[in-house]
Amino acid sequence: MERSEIETKMVDLLVEELGIEREKIAMGSKFEEDLEVDSLGVVELLMALEDNFDVNIPDEEAENISTVSEAVDIVAAKVNG
C-alpha cells in the first residue's frame, strides 16, 4: 500500500473516530499537543488503525507514537512488511 493511501486513511480516521477538523491535521501534528487528543483518544485511534489496516501495533511501539507521521510510518511498515 502506498504511503499516500495510508496518510489519506489516517486523516479520515482522525476525522471520523475522534472528530478532529480535517484542516487541523498535518503529518507533523502531535496528537496530544496539536490535535488535543487525550490518552483515551490515542487508544481509540490505535484500535481503529489495527481494525482498518489489519495490523497489530504492540504497546511498546504504540508508546513511541506522538505525531500523525509516526503513526503512518508504523502502519506502513506493518502493511508493507
N, CA, C and O atoms as CSV, one atom per row, in Angstrom:
chain,resi,resn,atom,element,x,y,z
A,1,MET,N,N,0.849,-1.177,0.000
A,1,MET,CA,C,0.000,0.000,0.000
A,1,MET,C,C,0.894,1.240,0.000
A,1,MET,O,O,1.871,1.312,0.745
A,2,GLU,N,N,0.555,2.199,-0.830
A,2,GLU,CA,C,1.336,3.436,-0.928
A,2,GLU,C,C,1.189,4.268,0.349
A,2,GLU,O,O,0.139,4.267,0.991
A,3,ARG,N,N,2.259,4.975,0.698
A,3,ARG,CA,C,2.224,5.839,1.884
A,3,ARG,C,C,1.104,6.875,1.772
A,3,ARG,O,O,0.439,7.185,2.761
A,4,SER,N,N,0.897,7.409,0.563
A,4,SER,CA,C,-0.144,8.432,0.394
A,4,SER,C,C,-1.528,7.869,0.711
A,4,SER,O,O,-2.377,8.586,1.240
A,5,GLU,N,N,-1.767,6.598,0.397
A,5,GLU,CA,C,-3.050,5.965,0.730
A,5,GLU,C,C,-3.210,5.848,2.243
A,5,GLU,O,O,-4.285,6.093,2.790
A,6,ILE,N,N,-2.129,5.472,2.901
A,6,ILE,CA,C,-2.162,5.336,4.358
A,6,ILE,C,C,-2.403,6.700,5.005
A,6,ILE,O,O,-3.178,6.814,5.954
A,7,GLU,N,N,-1.733,7.734,4.485
A,7,GLU,CA,C,-1.924,9.089,5.019
A,7,GLU,C,C,-3.378,9.527,4.879
A,7,GLU,O,O,-3.952,10.090,5.811
A,8,THR,N,N,-3.972,9.268,3.718
A,8,THR,CA,C,-5.367,9.655,3.484
A,8,THR,C,C,-6.304,8.930,4.447
A,8,THR,O,O,-7.199,9.538,5.034
A,9,LYS,N,N,-6.087,7.621,4.603
A,9,LYS,CA,C,-6.923,6.840,5.528
A,9,LYS,C,C,-6.737,7.312,6.962
A,9,LYS,O,O,-7.691,7.360,7.738
A,10,MET,N,N,-5.507,7.658,7.307
A,10,MET,CA,C,-5.208,8.123,8.665
A,10,MET,C,C,-5.989,9.406,8.959
A,10,MET,O,O,-6.610,9.531,10.014
A,11,VAL,N,N,-5.955,10.342,8.037
A,11,VAL,CA,C,-6.688,11.599,8.217
A,11,VAL,C,C,-8.189,11.306,8.323
A,11,VAL,O,O,-8.873,11.869,9.178
A,12,ASP,N,N,-8.696,10.433,7.463
A,12,ASP,CA,C,-10.114,10.067,7.516
A,12,ASP,C,C,-10.477,9.490,8.883
A,12,ASP,O,O,-11.518,9.832,9.445
A,13,LEU,N,N,-9.626,8.618,9.418
A,13,LEU,CA,C,-9.882,8.022,10.734
A,13,LEU,C,C,-9.881,9.074,11.837
A,13,LEU,O,O,-10.718,9.033,12.739
A,14,LEU,N,N,-8.951,10.006,11.768
A,14,LEU,CA,C,-8.899,11.061,12.783
A,14,LEU,C,C,-10.168,11.905,12.754
A,14,LEU,O,O,-10.673,12.313,13.801
A,15,VAL,N,N,-10.681,12.164,11.557
A,15,VAL,CA,C,-11.911,12.943,11.420
A,15,VAL,C,C,-13.103,12.129,11.913
A,15,VAL,O,O,-13.907,12.620,12.706
A,16,GLU,N,N,-13.217,10.900,11.451
A,16,GLU,CA,C,-14.383,10.066,11.763
A,16,GLU,C,C,-14.396,9.574,13.205
A,16,GLU,O,O,-15.422,9.647,13.882
A,17,GLU,N,N,-13.246,9.069,13.678
A,17,GLU,CA,C,-13.197,8.445,15.002
A,17,GLU,C,C,-13.080,9.460,16.142
A,17,GLU,O,O,-13.672,9.276,17.205
A,18,LEU,N,N,-12.317,10.529,15.915
A,18,LEU,CA,C,-12.034,11.461,17.007
A,18,LEU,C,C,-12.655,12.834,16.821
A,18,LEU,O,O,-12.555,13.686,17.704
A,19,GLY,N,N,-13.299,13.058,15.674
A,19,GLY,CA,C,-13.984,14.324,15.447
A,19,GLY,C,C,-13.061,15.516,15.260
A,19,GLY,O,O,-13.447,16.652,15.534
A,20,ILE,N,N,-11.853,15.268,14.798
A,20,ILE,CA,C,-10.898,16.362,14.573
A,20,ILE,C,C,-11.198,16.998,13.223
A,20,ILE,O,O,-11.509,16.308,12.252
A,21,GLU,N,N,-11.102,18.317,13.174
A,21,GLU,CA,C,-11.349,19.019,11.915
A,21,GLU,C,C,-10.222,18.713,10.934
A,21,GLU,O,O,-9.043,18.817,11.269
A,22,ARG,N,N,-10.607,18.334,9.715
A,22,ARG,CA,C,-9.650,17.910,8.684
A,22,ARG,C,C,-8.540,18.939,8.455
A,22,ARG,O,O,-7.376,18.573,8.290
A,23,GLU,N,N,-8.900,20.225,8.446
A,23,GLU,CA,C,-7.897,21.248,8.149
A,23,GLU,C,C,-6.870,21.430,9.268
A,23,GLU,O,O,-5.841,22.069,9.051
A,24,LYS,N,N,-7.125,20.886,10.449
A,24,LYS,CA,C,-6.171,20.989,11.554
A,24,LYS,C,C,-5.102,19.900,11.486
A,24,LYS,O,O,-4.084,19.984,12.172
A,25,ILE,N,N,-5.331,18.877,10.658
A,25,ILE,CA,C,-4.456,17.712,10.644
A,25,ILE,C,C,-3.342,17.867,9.614
A,25,ILE,O,O,-3.589,18.086,8.428
A,26,ALA,N,N,-2.111,17.746,10.100
A,26,ALA,CA,C,-0.930,17.738,9.229
A,26,ALA,C,C,-0.086,16.537,9.644
A,26,ALA,O,O,-0.237,16.025,10.754
A,27,MET,N,N,0.786,16.092,8.774
A,27,MET,CA,C,1.605,14.923,9.104
A,27,MET,C,C,2.476,15.177,10.325
A,27,MET,O,O,2.782,14.245,11.068
A,28,GLY,N,N,2.876,16.410,10.541
A,28,GLY,CA,C,3.718,16.733,11.692
A,28,GLY,C,C,2.939,17.038,12.962
A,28,GLY,O,O,3.535,17.317,14.002
A,29,SER,N,N,1.613,16.989,12.888
A,29,SER,CA,C,0.786,17.298,14.065
A,29,SER,C,C,1.027,16.295,15.183
A,29,SER,O,O,1.052,15.084,14.962
A,30,LYS,N,N,1.204,16.826,16.388
A,30,LYS,CA,C,1.332,15.966,17.569
A,30,LYS,C,C,-0.071,15.708,18.100
A,30,LYS,O,O,-0.879,16.626,18.239
A,31,PHE,N,N,-0.345,14.428,18.396
A,31,PHE,CA,C,-1.694,14.060,18.823
A,31,PHE,C,C,-2.147,14.851,20.048
A,31,PHE,O,O,-3.209,15.472,20.029
A,32,GLU,N,N,-1.346,14.831,21.112
A,32,GLU,CA,C,-1.785,15.459,22.356
A,32,GLU,C,C,-1.691,16.984,22.309
A,32,GLU,O,O,-2.616,17.674,22.738
A,33,GLU,N,N,-0.592,17.510,21.798
A,33,GLU,CA,C,-0.389,18.956,21.842
A,33,GLU,C,C,-1.153,19.709,20.757
A,33,GLU,O,O,-1.830,20.696,21.045
A,34,ASP,N,N,-1.046,19.246,19.506
A,34,ASP,CA,C,-1.651,19.983,18.393
A,34,ASP,C,C,-3.111,19.618,18.143
A,34,ASP,O,O,-3.927,20.478,17.812
A,35,LEU,N,N,-3.429,18.340,18.305
A,35,LEU,CA,C,-4.786,17.879,17.977
A,35,LEU,C,C,-5.648,17.670,19.214
A,35,LEU,O,O,-6.824,17.321,19.110
A,36,GLU,N,N,-5.052,17.889,20.397
A,36,GLU,CA,C,-5.765,17.784,21.670
A,36,GLU,C,C,-6.447,16.432,21.851
A,36,GLU,O,O,-7.594,16.353,22.292
A,37,VAL,N,N,-5.719,15.366,21.501
A,37,VAL,CA,C,-6.217,14.007,21.680
A,37,VAL,C,C,-5.690,13.505,23.017
A,37,VAL,O,O,-4.480,13.479,23.241
A,38,ASP,N,N,-6.597,13.107,23.905
A,38,ASP,CA,C,-6.155,12.592,25.200
A,38,ASP,C,C,-5.728,11.127,25.064
A,38,ASP,O,O,-5.824,10.542,23.985
A,39,SER,N,N,-5.262,10.551,26.154
A,39,SER,CA,C,-4.737,9.186,26.094
A,39,SER,C,C,-5.810,8.181,25.656
A,39,SER,O,O,-5.503,7.217,24.954
A,40,LEU,N,N,-7.054,8.399,26.062
A,40,LEU,CA,C,-8.138,7.517,25.632
A,40,LEU,C,C,-8.347,7.638,24.118
A,40,LEU,O,O,-8.589,6.641,23.438
A,41,GLY,N,N,-8.255,8.841,23.609
A,41,GLY,CA,C,-8.389,9.055,22.171
A,41,GLY,C,C,-7.293,8.360,21.388
A,41,GLY,O,O,-7.533,7.828,20.304
A,42,VAL,N,N,-6.079,8.366,21.944
A,42,VAL,CA,C,-4.961,7.689,21.285
A,42,VAL,C,C,-5.229,6.182,21.244
A,42,VAL,O,O,-4.971,5.531,20.231
A,43,VAL,N,N,-5.742,5.634,22.337
A,43,VAL,CA,C,-6.075,4.204,22.382
A,43,VAL,C,C,-7.160,3.891,21.349
A,43,VAL,O,O,-7.066,2.892,20.636
A,44,GLU,N,N,-8.185,4.736,21.265
A,44,GLU,CA,C,-9.243,4.534,20.276
A,44,GLU,C,C,-8.685,4.569,18.859
A,44,GLU,O,O,-9.069,3.764,18.010
A,45,LEU,N,N,-7.780,5.504,18.614
A,45,LEU,CA,C,-7.168,5.609,17.288
A,45,LEU,C,C,-6.362,4.354,16.971
A,45,LEU,O,O,-6.453,3.826,15.862
A,46,LEU,N,N,-5.580,3.874,17.924
A,46,LEU,CA,C,-4.782,2.668,17.696
A,46,LEU,C,C,-5.672,1.474,17.367
A,46,LEU,O,O,-5.356,0.686,16.476
A,47,MET,N,N,-6.777,1.342,18.081
A,47,MET,CA,C,-7.705,0.239,17.794
A,47,MET,C,C,-8.295,0.390,16.394
A,47,MET,O,O,-8.440,-0.597,15.673
A,48,ALA,N,N,-8.631,1.605,16.012
A,48,ALA,CA,C,-9.180,1.852,14.672
A,48,ALA,C,C,-8.132,1.548,13.603
A,48,ALA,O,O,-8.462,0.998,12.552
A,49,LEU,N,N,-6.879,1.901,13.862
A,49,LEU,CA,C,-5.806,1.613,12.910
A,49,LEU,C,C,-5.642,0.107,12.734
A,49,LEU,O,O,-5.522,-0.394,11.616
A,50,GLU,N,N,-5.639,-0.602,13.858
A,50,GLU,CA,C,-5.490,-2.055,13.790
A,50,GLU,C,C,-6.631,-2.696,13.000
A,50,GLU,O,O,-6.410,-3.608,12.204
A,51,ASP,N,N,-7.843,-2.214,13.227
A,51,ASP,CA,C,-9.011,-2.755,12.515
A,51,ASP,C,C,-8.984,-2.406,11.036
A,51,ASP,O,O,-9.203,-3.271,10.188
A,52,ASN,N,N,-8.719,-1.153,10.724
A,52,ASN,CA,C,-8.791,-0.686,9.338
A,52,ASN,C,C,-7.644,-1.168,8.460
A,52,ASN,O,O,-7.818,-1.367,7.258
A,53,PHE,N,N,-6.479,-1.356,9.056
A,53,PHE,CA,C,-5.320,-1.771,8.268
A,53,PHE,C,C,-4.968,-3.236,8.493
A,53,PHE,O,O,-4.027,-3.749,7.888
A,54,ASP,N,N,-5.721,-3.913,9.364
A,54,ASP,CA,C,-5.489,-5.320,9.683
A,54,ASP,C,C,-4.042,-5.553,10.130
A,54,ASP,O,O,-3.346,-6.428,9.613
A,55,VAL,N,N,-3.614,-4.749,11.098
A,55,VAL,CA,C,-2.273,-4.862,11.660
A,55,VAL,C,C,-2.372,-4.953,13.180
A,55,VAL,O,O,-3.420,-4.681,13.766
A,56,ASN,N,N,-1.265,-5.340,13.802
A,56,ASN,CA,C,-1.188,-5.360,15.254
A,56,ASN,C,C,-0.066,-4.412,15.674
A,56,ASN,O,O,1.074,-4.551,15.231
A,57,ILE,N,N,-0.397,-3.458,16.524
A,57,ILE,CA,C,0.600,-2.496,16.998
A,57,ILE,C,C,0.819,-2.758,18.490
A,57,ILE,O,O,-0.015,-2.390,19.316
A,58,PRO,N,N,1.950,-3.400,18.834
A,58,PRO,CA,C,2.229,-3.700,20.246
A,58,PRO,C,C,2.351,-2.424,21.079
A,58,PRO,O,O,2.690,-1.361,20.560
A,59,ASP,N,N,2.073,-2.545,22.363
A,59,ASP,CA,C,2.129,-1.392,23.268
A,59,ASP,C,C,3.487,-0.693,23.233
A,59,ASP,O,O,3.562,0.534,23.303
A,60,GLU,N,N,4.570,-1.487,23.124
A,60,GLU,CA,C,5.912,-0.883,23.116
A,60,GLU,C,C,6.075,0.081,21.935
A,60,GLU,O,O,6.701,1.133,22.064
A,61,GLU,N,N,5.506,-0.291,20.791
A,61,GLU,CA,C,5.583,0.583,19.617
A,61,GLU,C,C,4.604,1.742,19.742
A,61,GLU,O,O,4.919,2.871,19.366
A,62,ALA,N,N,3.432,1.464,20.262
A,62,ALA,CA,C,2.402,2.496,20.399
A,62,ALA,C,C,2.869,3.637,21.287
A,62,ALA,O,O,2.522,4.794,21.051
A,63,GLU,N,N,3.660,3.315,22.315
A,63,GLU,CA,C,4.150,4.336,23.237
A,63,GLU,C,C,5.040,5.361,22.540
A,63,GLU,O,O,5.188,6.482,23.026
A,64,ASN,N,N,5.630,4.992,21.413
A,64,ASN,CA,C,6.547,5.878,20.698
A,64,ASN,C,C,5.855,6.741,19.652
A,64,ASN,O,O,6.508,7.532,18.972
A,65,ILE,N,N,4.545,6.598,19.518
A,65,ILE,CA,C,3.808,7.374,18.516
A,65,ILE,C,C,3.335,8.675,19.142
A,65,ILE,O,O,2.531,8.674,20.074
A,66,SER,N,N,3.849,9.793,18.615
A,66,SER,CA,C,3.388,11.083,19.135
A,66,SER,C,C,2.853,11.980,18.026
A,66,SER,O,O,2.129,12.938,18.299
A,67,THR,N,N,3.207,11.675,16.759
A,67,THR,CA,C,2.724,12.500,15.651
A,67,THR,C,C,1.963,11.651,14.636
A,67,THR,O,O,2.066,10.424,14.630
A,68,VAL,N,N,1.209,12.316,13.793
A,68,VAL,CA,C,0.466,11.636,12.735
A,68,VAL,C,C,1.445,10.891,11.826
A,68,VAL,O,O,1.185,9.753,11.436
A,69,SER,N,N,2.552,11.519,11.494
A,69,SER,CA,C,3.555,10.908,10.622
A,69,SER,C,C,4.132,9.633,11.226
A,69,SER,O,O,4.340,8.652,10.513
A,70,GLU,N,N,4.392,9.635,12.522
A,70,GLU,CA,C,4.918,8.433,13.180
A,70,GLU,C,C,3.904,7.296,13.126
A,70,GLU,O,O,4.281,6.137,12.955
A,71,ALA,N,N,2.631,7.617,13.270
A,71,ALA,CA,C,1.594,6.589,13.167
A,71,ALA,C,C,1.548,6.024,11.757
A,71,ALA,O,O,1.416,4.814,11.572
A,72,VAL,N,N,1.656,6.897,10.764
A,72,VAL,CA,C,1.678,6.462,9.359
A,72,VAL,C,C,2.893,5.571,9.123
A,72,VAL,O,O,2.780,4.541,8.459
A,73,ASP,N,N,4.049,5.949,9.655
A,73,ASP,CA,C,5.274,5.161,9.480
A,73,ASP,C,C,5.096,3.742,10.017
A,73,ASP,O,O,5.466,2.778,9.347
A,74,ILE,N,N,4.542,3.608,11.203
A,74,ILE,CA,C,4.371,2.293,11.810
A,74,ILE,C,C,3.384,1.452,11.008
A,74,ILE,O,O,3.631,0.274,10.749
A,75,VAL,N,N,2.260,2.062,10.613
A,75,VAL,CA,C,1.274,1.320,9.825
A,75,VAL,C,C,1.889,0.897,8.484
A,75,VAL,O,O,1.702,-0.238,8.046
A,76,ALA,N,N,2.613,1.798,7.842
A,76,ALA,CA,C,3.232,1.485,6.546
A,76,ALA,C,C,4.209,0.318,6.686
A,76,ALA,O,O,4.242,-0.575,5.839
A,77,ALA,N,N,5.003,0.328,7.758
A,77,ALA,CA,C,5.968,-0.750,7.977
A,77,ALA,C,C,5.240,-2.076,8.175
A,77,ALA,O,O,5.683,-3.107,7.669
A,78,LYS,N,N,4.128,-2.056,8.905
A,78,LYS,CA,C,3.372,-3.286,9.169
A,78,LYS,C,C,2.674,-3.787,7.910
A,78,LYS,O,O,2.720,-4.977,7.600
A,79,VAL,N,N,2.033,-2.880,7.190
A,79,VAL,CA,C,1.264,-3.255,5.996
A,79,VAL,C,C,2.184,-3.752,4.883
A,79,VAL,O,O,1.877,-4.722,4.190
A,80,ASN,N,N,3.299,-3.076,4.729
A,80,ASN,CA,C,4.206,-3.399,3.614
A,80,ASN,C,C,5.307,-4.389,3.989
A,80,ASN,O,O,6.152,-4.743,3.167
A,81,GLY,N,N,5.277,-4.829,5.256
A,81,GLY,CA,C,6.197,-5.858,5.709
A,81,GLY,C,C,7.612,-5.501,5.607
A,81,GLY,O,O,8.477,-6.301,5.964
